[in-house]
Structures are given as structure tokens and as C-alpha cells.
Amino acid sequence: MDQNSIYEFETFRLEVTTHLLWEGETHVNLPPKIYRLLLYFLQHAGQLISREELFEAVWDGRLVDDSALRLAVNSLRNILHDDRKTPRFVATVSRRGYRFLADVTVKRSGDDRIPLYYQPKIEPSSAWFERPSELALLQKAFLQAADGERCVVFLSGERGTGKTTLLDMFLSGIKYPDLAVLRSRCVQMHGSTEPFLPLLEALERRCREPSGRTLIERLDQIAPTWLFQMSNLLSADELADLIPKVSQNSTRRMLREAAEFFENLSTGSFFILIVDNAHWIDEATLDLIALLAFRRSEARLLIIVSYRPCENSAGVQRIEKLREELLHRGVCRELSLQHLAQLDQVEFPEAE
């Protein structure tokens, strides 16, 4: 089976990579049996398909009652808004089986890359010209990482200084093929914090996107302990296959797997990891940033840590300690923002 195939019929399309059925812009998570049933119909559109053939294809030849097939076909008809008496899609051929009626077009997605492509969220405006020095520094860090010398940027500024807008402008201005971006956001927790929480939430969001199946498969291969933390993305069978891989789960193992995983994302592309609101960062996430910064393997990797320096939190203290260490080793850059109204009084160093 071609894992990159997309089957289109009328207003529907089925993506093999994601197992998702789309009706226009609305997607449907299909149960595994219904997915396999629909896929088999699409692969054999126009042909008479016997019940025995469907039992073999969908139930792997297991002995099941005819009622199981009828229930599955009825469920599929309901999903497709199909009428059994006047079908547009699935027709019953009395005592012989079924036939899929609609014309089916098969396309290849041609995209087995990790689905973390960044879509610009803002249009160029006058704000582009209000922070030329800051943009120049970020662009220089980008070029450094693009040459294979990974870089960490500490972006500091109080609330309202425009850290988020600056990052949006920077990302929107990048012209680079196969750019992958993961943007995470820390939140203030008044109790114990789950290790790596902002990154786990950001990854889970991307896994739920139409092409997220490729990302799930890469996690399964390289970072199964991370995928286990997002087990609600998996079917019961997939979870059963995953559990033996994570029998010795620990924060230390997650740290090692995450470093391999994020470096892998930069293979054949360029990867930017952004941690917003890092003044509320958990210790495990900051340990991962430190590990990624100090590793020596080749990677086109840029890490941006955005935080409020005057926030009275343990996170800021940990960030400042790491920043000083990375500065001493020459593997990071600093960028401190002030309110735009104060810029006339500040002289920025020229970009090299």
C-alpha cells in the first residue's frame, strides 16, 4: 500500500498517512475497521466485492458474523451521508456483496517530511521597520544555524515589549525550503509541573493536524516515551504495540530521546524550536535546551528562548544561569527588547 496516497471522491478525501477522512475542511477520525473498509472500497471502486473478500481484507480472515459486516457498512454509510435505498457510494448487490459507485481519484501527497511547516501568521507592516537591529540579530543566528552551527538565542523583554510580534516577523521573513518550526508556550503552574509539558502540548497539537501521522510515526521510532505521554493519539492496537517499548520510562530517558528526536527533525531541513513565556519553564525542558546546545553532532538547529527577565520565578534564575554558561562557551546570543517608545534613546550594535 502506498503510504502517501490520497483518495478523493466527490467532496471527500481519505489520507492514508493520517487515516483521516476529510469532507471539505472537516475531518473525521475513523475507527480502524471502518477505515480499512473504506480504503478497500476505494482501492476497488466499481468492482463487485464479495463478503468473503471483505472479511479477508478488513478482519484479516477471522471468522466473524455477517452482522459485523453489515454494521460496519451501515456505519460507513452514515459517515458518508449515504442512503441505502438510493446510494451514491456503497451499493448492496443482493446475495453477492457490495460495489463502491463513486469515481475515485488517487493522488500522492509526495510529502514524507516531518509536518512542522510554518505558516506565516502576519503580513508585513510598518512594524517591520521599527526593530531592524533585533531582526538582523535573529537573521544572523538563523544563518549561523543554517551553516550547521547550532545556536541558542535568549530573547528577553518585559510584558508589552513585542517579543511575540518580533518572532512572528522573523519567521514570516524566512525564505528557506523545508523549514520546520515547533513553537511551544510555558504556563504558570502553582503546583508540580509535568516534565517537558510545553513541548509535549506543542507536539500533540501538531500530531493532530492533517499530516500529523508522519510525526507520530517518527516519535514511535525515535522517542517512544514521548509518544506514550500522548497515548490519546493512538488506537488501542497501536498503544498495545507501544507499551513494551516504554517499560523503563523515566525523565532521563525522555531527555535523551528528545535530543535525538529534535536533532532528527533538522535532518534534510532546518528546525527552529521556540519556547515562549520561558520564565515559567520547567527544569526538564531547560535541561533539554542545555543538552541540545552542548551536543556536537551536526544539526541545522536554532533554539529561541523568550522570557520576561524581571519575573520573580525559579525559571528565570535557571535561564540566567544557563545563559551565562552558554555565553562563556560562545554558543548563544542575547537579545533584550525595550518598549518601542524607548528605542530613540538606545543605540544598538551594528550587525556583523
Buried (B, 14 or more C-beta within 10 A) or exposed (E): EEEBBBBBBEEBBBBBBBBBBBBEEEBBEBBEBBBBBBBBBBBBBEEEBEBEBBBEBBBEEEEEEEEBBEEBBEBBBEBBEBEEEEBBBBBBEEEEBBBBBBEBEEEEBEEEBBBBBBEEEEEEEEBBEBBEBBBBBBBBBBEBBBEEBBBBBBBBBBEEBBBBBBBBBBBBBBEEEBBBBBBBBBEEEEEEBEBBBBBBBBBBEBBBBBBBBBBBBBBBEBBBBBBBBBEEBBEEEBBEEBEEBBEEBEEEBBBBBBBEBBBBBBEEBBBBBBBBBBBBBBEBBBBBBBBBBBBEEEBBBBBBBBBBBEBEBEBBEBBBEBBEBBBEEEBBBEBEBEEEEEBEEEEEEEEE
